[in-house]
Amino acid sequence: MSVQNQAAIEAEIGTLLLEQWDPLGVRDQPQAQSPYAPYAHEVYNLLSRGGSDTQVGRLLHEAESSEFQHPELASRDLTPLLRALRAIEKRI
């Protein structure tokens, strides 16, 4: 895959993370840029290597707890987000 295609898919993953995950609650701030680009890159890498839903969910829940200081979010159901990520995975 070309670097441009990878960047476009990572941007799409970043948008999904902002719209459906958003542990910082910045989705409704129009001027806010998504702080989730590093996670989009990590999710992309997991998907490109055939990572499981459990691995992706663990990555995101770990970030909620340790990096964003919201351990209460770790019980959230990420099924809709994972389903959307699997649709993107088909283009990787």
C-alpha positions as CSV (number, residue, x, y, z in Angstrom):
1,M,0.0,0.0,0.0
2,S,1.3,3.5,-0.8
3,V,2.1,5.9,1.9
4,Q,-0.7,8.2,0.6
5,N,-3.3,5.4,0.9
6,Q,-2.0,4.5,4.4
7,A,-2.3,8.2,5.5
8,A,-5.8,8.4,4.1
9,I,-6.9,5.3,5.9
10,E,-5.3,6.4,9.1
11,A,-7.1,9.7,8.8
12,E,-10.4,7.8,8.4
13,I,-9.6,5.7,11.4
14,G,-8.8,8.9,13.4
15,T,-12.2,10.3,12.4
16,L,-13.9,7.1,13.6
17,L,-12.0,7.3,16.9
18,L,-13.1,10.9,17.3
19,E,-16.8,10.2,16.4
20,Q,-17.2,6.8,18.2
21,W,-14.6,6.5,20.9
22,D,-13.5,10.0,22.1
23,P,-12.4,9.4,25.7
24,L,-11.4,13.1,26.0
25,G,-14.9,14.4,24.9
26,V,-13.5,16.8,22.2
27,R,-15.9,15.6,19.4
28,D,-18.2,18.6,19.9
29,Q,-15.5,21.3,19.9
30,P,-15.4,22.5,16.3
31,Q,-12.0,24.0,16.5
32,A,-10.5,20.8,18.1
33,Q,-8.2,18.7,16.0
34,S,-8.4,15.0,16.8
35,P,-5.8,14.1,19.4
36,Y,-6.2,10.5,18.4
37,A,-3.8,10.3,15.4
38,P,-1.2,8.2,17.2
39,Y,-4.0,5.7,18.1
40,A,-5.2,5.7,14.5
41,H,-1.7,4.7,13.4
42,E,-1.5,2.0,16.0
43,V,-5.0,0.7,15.1
44,Y,-4.0,0.7,11.4
45,N,-0.9,-1.3,12.2
46,L,-2.9,-3.8,14.2
47,L,-5.4,-4.2,11.4
48,S,-2.7,-4.6,8.8
49,R,-1.2,-7.4,10.8
50,G,-4.5,-9.2,11.3
51,G,-5.0,-8.0,14.8
52,S,-8.1,-9.3,16.6
53,D,-11.0,-7.3,18.0
54,T,-9.7,-8.2,21.4
55,Q,-6.3,-6.7,20.6
56,V,-7.8,-3.4,19.2
57,G,-10.2,-3.1,22.1
58,R,-7.4,-3.8,24.6
59,L,-5.3,-1.0,23.0
60,L,-8.1,1.5,23.2
61,H,-9.1,0.6,26.7
62,E,-5.5,0.7,27.9
63,A,-5.3,4.2,26.4
64,E,-8.5,5.3,28.2
65,S,-7.1,4.1,31.5
66,S,-3.4,4.9,31.5
67,E,-3.0,7.8,29.1
68,F,-6.3,9.6,29.3
69,Q,-7.0,8.9,32.9
70,H,-10.5,7.6,32.4
71,P,-10.5,4.0,33.7
72,E,-14.3,4.1,34.0
73,L,-14.5,3.9,30.2
74,A,-12.9,0.5,30.1
75,S,-16.2,-1.3,30.4
76,R,-17.7,0.5,27.4
77,D,-18.8,-1.7,24.5
78,L,-16.7,-0.9,21.4
79,T,-18.5,-3.3,19.1
80,P,-19.9,-0.6,16.8
81,L,-16.5,1.0,16.5
82,L,-14.8,-2.4,15.9
83,R,-17.4,-3.2,13.2
84,A,-16.6,0.1,11.4
85,L,-12.8,-0.6,11.7
86,R,-13.3,-4.1,10.2
87,A,-15.0,-2.5,7.2
88,I,-11.9,-0.2,6.8
89,E,-9.6,-3.2,7.2
90,K,-10.8,-4.6,3.9
91,R,-9.0,-1.7,2.1
92,I,-5.7,-2.2,3.8
